[in-house]
Amino acid sequence: MNTYHIIATRRTNSNTSEHGFGDYPTYTDFVACTVEADTIRKAQNKAKKLHPNRFMFGGSCGNECLTQTELLQRPSLRLLGAAA
């Protein structure tokens, strides 16, 4: 079994000059869930069963599913609750 990390994006937007008065929000990626599965598709299904209304893996705004090695290649990603 492999460990897969589900990556979600948080959007921060305050109506101040820091965010261009609402025109330029800040997007922050973070680890939302960690599951163990045989394949990436089974990991996505497990994540959907754990949190039915939270994850979507298709489309332009879908969540990402990364392995442990892929996660370590993205140093800018905040590890919230995931072991590095």
N, C-alpha and C positions, 0 to 999 in steps of 0.2 A: 504494500500500500504506500502511496505517496501522500505527502502533505500539500494541500492546496490552500492558498490564501485568497479570499474574496476581497477585492479592492473596490471601495466606494468613493464617491466624490462629494465633498461638502462645499456648499456655496455660501460665501460670506459677503454681505452687501449692506453697507450702512449708507444712508443718504448724506454723506459728508464728502469733502474734497478728497479724502484718502481713496475713495472708490469712484471718483468722477461724478459725484452726486447721483449714484445709482447706475451709471453707464458701464463701469468697469469693475465687476465683482471679482473677488478673489476665490479661486478654486483650490481646494486642498484635498489631495488623495490620502486615504488612510486604510488600514486593514480593518475591515468590518467583521470578518468571520474567518475562522480557520477550521478546515475539515480534512479528514483522511479518506481517500478513495482510491480505486484502481485507475480510473481514467478521469480526464477533465470533465467529461459530460456527467459522470456519476457524482463528481464533486459539486457541480452546479445543481444537480437534483437534490443532493443532501442539504445544500444551503437553502434551497427553496422550501424544503420540508421543515427546516428549523425556523425560518422566518418567511412565511408564505407571502406577505405583502411588501417585503422590503427589497428583494433582489429581482433584477431583470437582466438577462444576459444577451439581449439582442438590441438592435437599433443603435442610434448615435449616442444615446445617453445611458447605455447599459453598463452593468458592472463588469469588471475584469476578473479573471481567475488565473492566478500565477502560481507556479511551483516555488519551492524554497529557493532554488538557485536563481530563478528569474527575479524573485523579490530582492535578493542580495545585490543584484545588478542595478537596482534603482535606489541609490542612497538618499535621494530627496524624499522618498516615501516615509511617512511617519509610521513607526511600528507601535500601534496602540494595542497592547495586550498580546502581541505575537512575539515568540522567541526568535532572536536573530541567530 
